[in-house]
Amino acid sequence: DPAGVTQVNLNTATQQELERLRGIGPATAKRIIRNRPYAATAELSRAEVAGPIIDLISPRVTVGPAPGQSTGR
């Protein structure tokens, strides 16, 4: 049920949460965490996530503010 899928915030997710995404293993999860923060899902390319994987996980991820990150107010 896609409506019940919880979106994973790339800027706050734990390594374990990231690894639950299809195509993301421990090494990739660590690279995603190391390259934070992200403003857009496409920026996952900075963490060496392949384009097809970004397309695959895009519906399941979001890029909310990271803890302590200014929201510009």
N, CA, C and O atoms as a MOPAC input file, in Angstrom:
PM7 MOZYME 1SCF
protein

 N      0.84900 1    -1.19700 1     0.00000 1
 C      0.00000 1     0.00000 1     0.00000 1
 C      0.87900 1     1.23900 1     0.00000 1
 O      1.37300 1     1.62500 1     1.05900 1
 N      1.09400 1     1.87700 1    -1.14000 1
 C      1.99000 1     3.03400 1    -1.22300 1
 C      1.58400 1     4.17400 1    -0.29800 1
 O      2.44700 1     4.90800 1     0.18400 1
 N      0.28300 1     4.33800 1    -0.03800 1
 C     -0.16000 1     5.43900 1     0.82000 1
 C      0.34200 1     5.26200 1     2.24500 1
 O      0.51200 1     6.23800 1     2.97600 1
 N      0.58200 1     3.99400 1     2.64400 1
 C      1.03000 1     3.74100 1     4.00100 1
 C      2.54300 1     3.74700 1     4.15700 1
 O      3.05600 1     3.52000 1     5.25300 1
 N      3.26000 1     4.00600 1     3.06700 1
 C      4.72200 1     3.99300 1     3.11900 1
 C      5.22100 1     5.23100 1     3.85200 1
 O      4.86800 1     6.35600 1     3.50200 1
 N      6.03800 1     5.01400 1     4.86200 1
 C      6.63600 1     6.13100 1     5.58500 1
 C      7.82300 1     6.63700 1     4.78800 1
 O      8.67900 1     5.85800 1     4.36800 1
 N      7.86900 1     7.94100 1     4.58100 1
 C      9.00600 1     8.48800 1     3.84400 1
 C     10.20700 1     8.63500 1     4.77300 1
 O     10.07300 1     8.99500 1     5.94200 1
 N     11.37000 1     8.34900 1     4.22600 1
 C     12.62200 1     8.42900 1     4.97300 1
 C     13.25300 1     9.78600 1     4.68200 1
 O     13.49300 1    10.12800 1     3.52400 1
 N     13.52400 1    10.56100 1     5.73600 1
 C     14.17900 1    11.85300 1     5.56300 1
 C     15.68100 1    11.61100 1     5.43300 1
 O     16.33500 1    11.15600 1     6.37200 1
 N     16.21500 1    11.92300 1     4.25500 1
 C     17.64600 1    11.68100 1     3.99700 1
 C     18.54500 1    12.44500 1     4.95900 1
 O     19.67700 1    12.02800 1     5.20300 1
 N     18.06100 1    13.55900 1     5.50900 1
 C     18.89000 1    14.39200 1     6.38600 1
 C     18.85200 1    13.96200 1     7.85000 1
 O     19.66300 1    14.43500 1     8.64600 1
 N     17.92600 1    13.07200 1     8.22400 1
 C     17.82400 1    12.67300 1     9.62800 1
 C     17.80000 1    11.16500 1     9.84300 1
 O     17.92700 1    10.70800 1    10.97900 1
 N     17.64000 1    10.38300 1     8.77800 1
 C     17.49900 1     8.93100 1     8.92200 1
 C     18.75600 1     8.29600 1     9.49300 1
 O     19.87200 1     8.74600 1     9.23400 1
 N     18.55400 1     7.24400 1    10.27200 1
 C     19.68900 1     6.47300 1    10.77700 1
 C     20.21000 1     5.57800 1     9.64900 1
 O     19.55000 1     5.39600 1     8.62500 1
 N     21.38300 1     5.03500 1     9.85400 1
 C     21.93900 1     4.11500 1     8.86000 1
 C     20.98700 1     2.93400 1     8.65000 1
 O     20.78800 1     2.49300 1     7.51800 1
 N     20.40300 1     2.42800 1     9.72500 1
 C     19.49100 1     1.29500 1     9.61700 1
 C     18.26400 1     1.65400 1     8.78400 1
 O     17.81100 1     0.84400 1     7.97600 1
 N     17.71900 1     2.86500 1     8.97000 1
 C     16.55500 1     3.29400 1     8.18900 1
 C     16.91300 1     3.38800 1     6.70400 1
 O     16.13400 1     2.97800 1     5.84400 1
 N     18.08900 1     3.92600 1     6.41500 1
 C     18.52100 1     4.04600 1     5.01800 1
 C     18.70200 1     2.67100 1     4.37900 1
 O     18.36100 1     2.47400 1     3.21300 1
 N     19.24300 1     1.72100 1     5.14800 1
 C     19.49800 1     0.38000 1     4.61400 1
 C     18.20600 1    -0.36700 1     4.28000 1
 O     18.23700 1    -1.33800 1     3.52300 1
 N     17.07600 1     0.06800 1     4.83100 1
 C     15.79800 1    -0.57800 1     4.51100 1
 C     15.32900 1    -0.21100 1     3.10300 1
 O     14.45200 1    -0.87500 1     2.55000 1
 N     15.90100 1     0.83100 1     2.52800 1
 C     15.52900 1     1.23500 1     1.16700 1
 C     16.13400 1     0.25100 1     0.17200 1
 O     17.28100 1    -0.16500 1     0.33000 1
 N     15.38000 1    -0.11800 1    -0.83700 1
 C     15.85900 1    -1.06800 1    -1.82300 1
 C     17.06600 1    -0.49300 1    -2.55800 1
 O     17.02000 1     0.63500 1    -3.04800 1
 N     18.14700 1    -1.27200 1    -2.63500 1
 C     19.33500 1    -0.83200 1    -3.34900 1
 C     20.35100 1    -0.11300 1    -2.48500 1
 O     21.43200 1     0.22800 1    -2.96500 1
 N     20.02800 1     0.13000 1    -1.20700 1
 C     20.95300 1     0.83400 1    -0.31600 1
 C     21.52900 1    -0.15900 1     0.68400 1
 O     20.79900 1    -0.75600 1     1.47700 1
 N     22.84100 1    -0.32700 1     0.63700 1
 C     23.52300 1    -1.21000 1     1.57900 1
 C     24.26700 1    -0.38900 1     2.61600 1
 O     24.19100 1     0.84000 1     2.60400 1
 N     24.98900 1    -1.05400 1     3.51800 1
 C     25.69200 1    -0.34200 1     4.58800 1
 C     26.67300 1     0.71700 1     4.09200 1
 O     26.70600 1     1.82400 1     4.63100 1
 N     27.46800 1     0.39700 1     3.07900 1
 C     28.46800 1     1.36500 1     2.58800 1
 C     27.78700 1     2.59200 1     1.99000 1
 O     28.22100 1     3.72200 1     2.21200 1
 N     26.72000 1     2.36400 1     1.23300 1
 C     26.00000 1     3.48700 1     0.61500 1
 C     25.30900 1     4.32000 1     1.67900 1
 O     25.30900 1     5.54900 1     1.59800 1
 N     24.72100 1     3.67200 1     2.67300 1
 C     24.05600 1     4.40100 1     3.76300 1
 C     25.05400 1     5.31800 1     4.46800 1
 O     24.72800 1     6.46200 1     4.78700 1
 N     26.26000 1     4.82300 1     4.70900 1
 C     27.29400 1     5.63900 1     5.36700 1
 C     27.67200 1     6.83300 1     4.49900 1
 O     27.87400 1     7.93400 1     5.01300 1
 N     27.77000 1     6.62300 1     3.16800 1
 C     28.10300 1     7.74100 1     2.27000 1
 C     26.98600 1     8.78100 1     2.26300 1
 O     27.25100 1     9.98300 1     2.23300 1
 N     25.73600 1     8.31600 1     2.29100 1
 C     24.60200 1     9.24600 1     2.32100 1
 C     24.68800 1    10.11100 1     3.57800 1
 O     24.52000 1    11.32900 1     3.50900 1
 N     24.94900 1     9.48200 1     4.72600 1
 C     25.05000 1    10.21600 1     5.99000 1
 C     26.21700 1    11.19900 1     5.95600 1
 O     26.09500 1    12.32900 1     6.42900 1
 N     27.34700 1    10.77000 1     5.39600 1
 C     28.55000 1    11.61000 1     5.35500 1
 C     28.36400 1    12.85200 1     4.49000 1
 O     28.98200 1    13.88300 1     4.75200 1
 N     27.52200 1    12.76700 1     3.46400 1
 C     27.35300 1    13.87000 1     2.51300 1
 C     26.16900 1    14.77600 1     2.83100 1
 O     25.79900 1    15.60600 1     2.00200 1
 N     25.57100 1    14.63900 1     4.00200 1
 C     24.46300 1    15.50500 1     4.39700 1
 C     24.91800 1    16.92800 1     4.58300 1
 O     26.11100 1    17.14600 1     4.79800 1
 N     24.03000 1    17.92800 1     4.51300 1
 C     22.60000 1    17.78900 1     4.23000 1
 C     22.30700 1    17.83500 1     2.74000 1
 O     23.13100 1    18.28400 1     1.94300 1
 N     21.12900 1    17.36500 1     2.37900 1
 C     20.64900 1    17.38000 1     0.99800 1
 C     19.48700 1    18.35400 1     0.87700 1
 O     18.66100 1    18.46700 1     1.78300 1
 N     19.42900 1    19.05700 1    -0.25500 1
 C     18.30600 1    19.94300 1    -0.53800 1
 C     17.34200 1    19.28400 1    -1.52400 1
 O     16.18700 1    19.69400 1    -1.64200 1
 N     17.82900 1    18.25100 1    -2.23400 1
 C     17.00100 1    17.55300 1    -3.22100 1
 C     17.48100 1    16.11400 1    -3.32200 1
 O     18.65300 1    15.82400 1    -3.08400 1
 N     16.57700 1    15.22200 1    -3.67200 1
 C     16.92400 1    13.80900 1    -3.79900 1
 C     18.03200 1    13.59400 1    -4.82600 1
 O     18.87000 1    12.70700 1    -4.66500 1
 N     18.03500 1    14.40900 1    -5.88500 1
 C     19.04900 1    14.27100 1    -6.94400 1
 C     20.46700 1    14.44200 1    -6.40500 1
 O     21.42100 1    13.94900 1    -7.00700 1
 N     20.61300 1    15.13700 1    -5.27400 1
 C     21.94300 1    15.36400 1    -4.69400 1
 C     22.55800 1    14.08300 1    -4.13900 1
 O     23.71900 1    14.08600 1    -3.72900 1
 N     21.80400 1    12.99900 1    -4.11900 1
 C     22.37800 1    11.71500 1    -3.68800 1
 C     23.53300 1    11.29500 1    -4.58500 1
 O     24.35100 1    10.46400 1    -4.19200 1
 N     23.60700 1    11.86300 1    -5.79100 1
 C     24.72700 1    11.54700 1    -6.68200 1
 C     26.05600 1    11.93800 1    -6.02400 1
 O     27.09100 1    11.34500 1    -6.33100 1
 N     26.03800 1    12.93800 1    -5.11400 1
 C     27.25000 1    13.32000 1    -4.37200 1
 C     27.74500 1    12.17400 1    -3.51100 1
 O     28.94200 1    12.07200 1    -3.24300 1
 N     26.83400 1    11.30400 1    -3.07000 1
 C     27.18900 1    10.16800 1    -2.22500 1
 C     27.42400 1     8.91700 1    -3.06800 1
 O     27.43000 1     7.79900 1    -2.55300 1
 N     27.62100 1     9.12500 1    -4.38400 1
 C     27.89700 1     8.03200 1    -5.31900 1
 C     26.74100 1     7.03100 1    -5.39300 1
 O     26.95600 1     5.83600 1    -5.59700 1
 N     25.50500 1     7.53400 1    -5.22300 1
 C     24.33300 1     6.68800 1    -5.42100 1
 C     24.00400 1     6.75700 1    -6.90900 1
 O     23.86700 1     7.84700 1    -7.46200 1
 N     23.87800 1     5.60300 1    -7.55900 1
 C     23.63600 1     5.54800 1    -9.00100 1
 C     22.25900 1     6.09200 1    -9.35400 1
 O     21.31000 1     5.94800 1    -8.58400 1
 N     22.15800 1     6.71100 1   -10.51200 1
 C     20.90200 1     7.27800 1   -10.99400 1
 C     19.70900 1     6.33900 1   -10.90700 1
 O     18.65500 1     6.74100 1   -10.41300 1
 N     19.84000 1     5.08800 1   -11.37500 1
 C     18.69700 1     4.16700 1   -11.28400 1
 C     18.24800 1     3.90400 1    -9.84600 1
 O     17.05900 1     3.71500 1    -9.58600 1
 N     19.20900 1     3.89300 1    -8.91100 1
 C     18.85600 1     3.69400 1    -7.49800 1
 C     18.13200 1     4.93000 1    -6.97600 1
 O     17.14300 1     4.80500 1    -6.25300 1
 N     18.61500 1     6.12800 1    -7.33500 1
 C     17.93600 1     7.36100 1    -6.92800 1
 C     16.49300 1     7.34000 1    -7.42100 1
 O     15.57200 1     7.67000 1    -6.67500 1
 N     16.29900 1     6.94700 1    -8.68900 1
 C     14.93900 1     6.86700 1    -9.24200 1
 C     14.09500 1     5.85700 1    -8.46400 1
 O     12.91200 1     6.08800 1    -8.21500 1
 N     14.71000 1     4.74100 1    -8.08400 1
 C     14.00400 1     3.68000 1    -7.38000 1
 C     13.54100 1     4.13700 1    -5.99600 1
 O     12.41200 1     3.85100 1    -5.59700 1
 N     14.40000 1     4.84100 1    -5.26600 1
 C     14.05800 1     5.21400 1    -3.88500 1
 C     13.37400 1     6.56700 1    -3.77300 1
 O     12.83700 1     6.89200 1    -2.71400 1
 N     13.37800 1     7.37100 1    -4.84300 1
 C     12.79500 1     8.71700 1    -4.77500 1
 C     11.38700 1     8.77100 1    -4.17200 1
 O     11.11500 1     9.65600 1    -3.36100 1
 N     10.48000 1     7.85100 1    -4.54300 1
 C      9.14300 1     7.91800 1    -3.95000 1
 C      9.12500 1     7.65500 1    -2.44500 1
 O      8.15600 1     7.99100 1    -1.76400 1
 N     10.19400 1     7.05500 1    -1.92800 1
 C     10.22600 1     6.65500 1    -0.51800 1
 C     11.04100 1     7.59500 1     0.35700 1
 O     11.09700 1     7.41500 1     1.57300 1
 N     11.67800 1     8.60700 1    -0.25500 1
 C     12.52900 1     9.50200 1     0.54700 1
 C     12.08100 1    10.94400 1     0.42200 1
 O     11.42000 1    11.33500 1    -0.54000 1
 N     12.46400 1    11.72700 1     1.43000 1
 C     12.19000 1    13.15000 1     1.43900 1
 C     13.44000 1    13.85400 1     1.93800 1
 O     14.32900 1    13.21500 1     2.50200 1
 N     13.51700 1    15.15800 1     1.73600 1
 C     14.68800 1    15.91400 1     2.19600 1
 C     14.21600 1    17.04500 1     3.10500 1
 O     14.30600 1    18.22100 1     2.75600 1
 N     13.71500 1    16.66800 1     4.26700 1
 C     13.30400 1    17.66400 1     5.25600 1
 C     14.52000 1    18.31000 1     5.87700 1
 O     15.64800 1    17.88300 1     5.62900 1
 N     14.30200 1    19.34400 1     6.68800 1
 C     15.43600 1    20.01600 1     7.33400 1
 C     16.20400 1    19.06000 1     8.24100 1
 O     15.61400 1    18.21400 1     8.91400 1
 N     17.50600 1    19.20500 1     8.24800 1
 C     18.33500 1    18.43200 1     9.15900 1
 C     18.23700 1    19.06800 1    10.54400 1
 O     17.91800 1    20.25100 1    10.66000 1
 N     18.51000 1    18.29100 1    11.59400 1
 C     18.46400 1    18.88000 1    12.93800 1
 C     19.41000 1    20.06500 1    13.03800 1
 O     20.57100 1    19.98400 1    12.63600 1
 N     18.90500 1    21.15600 1    13.57400 1
 C     19.73200 1    22.35500 1    13.73300 1
 C     19.90700 1    23.17000 1    12.48300 1
 O     20.53900 1    24.22500 1    12.52000 1
 N     19.35500 1    22.70300 1    11.35400 1
 C     19.48300 1    23.42400 1    10.09500 1
 C     18.46500 1    24.55000 1    10.06100 1
 O     17.30100 1    24.34900 1    10.40800 1
 N     18.88900 1    25.70600 1     9.65400 1
 C     17.98800 1    26.85700 1     9.57400 1
 C     16.92400 1    26.62000 1     8.51400 1
 O     17.21700 1    26.07300 1     7.45100 1
 N     15.69000 1    27.02800 1     8.79500 1
 C     14.62900 1    26.90200 1     7.81900 1
 C     14.47900 1    28.18400 1     7.02600 1
 O     13.58500 1    28.29600 1     6.18700 1
 N     15.35200 1    29.16000 1     7.28500 1
 C     15.34800 1    30.40600 1     6.50100 1
 C     14.34600 1    31.42900 1     6.97900 1
 O     14.00900 1    32.36500 1     6.25400 1
 N     13.86100 1    31.25000 1     8.21300 1
 C     12.88600 1    32.23000 1     8.72600 1
 C     13.57800 1    33.33100 1     9.47900 1
 O     12.92200 1    34.24300 1     9.98100 1

